[in-house]
Amino acid sequence: MHAVLQPRLVPFSDILDSLAATGMTFERVPPVDWVERLRKGPQDPVANPAIKLLAFFESKYTSQPAPANAVPADAAAPPRRSLDCTRTLATSSSLRGAPVVGKELVARYVEVRPCPRSSSSV
């Protein structure tokens, strides 16, 4: 079995720095505050797609339970495992040459799929 994943992990703060470098403006808040804002924000998944993942974000970043109408997180989920992609890298030149998610790649993502440049929280 081969694990196909980005072999060079990038801290989320680096992704935020890269987004800011494209001209996007947003307020950086701790994850627990972001989840609270998500919880209090629009409940319409069309207007606020992240609301569909509220139970997941709460299980990851807070000790607060999700509202009764949220999709429950799997309480019996096994602990997260680190995936080893050594074998995959040995056989895949494409993955070995995959760029690190940094300022240039994020700028390309934003160029292809523009996001509103208004201030928001992350």
Buried (B, 14 or more C-beta within 10 A) or exposed (E): EBBEEEBEEBEEEBBBBBBBBBEBEBEEEEEEBBBBEBBEBEBEEEEEEEBEBBBBBBBEBBEEEBEEEBEEBEEEEEEEEEEEBEEBBEEBEEBEEBEEBBBEBBBEBBEEEEEEEEEEEB
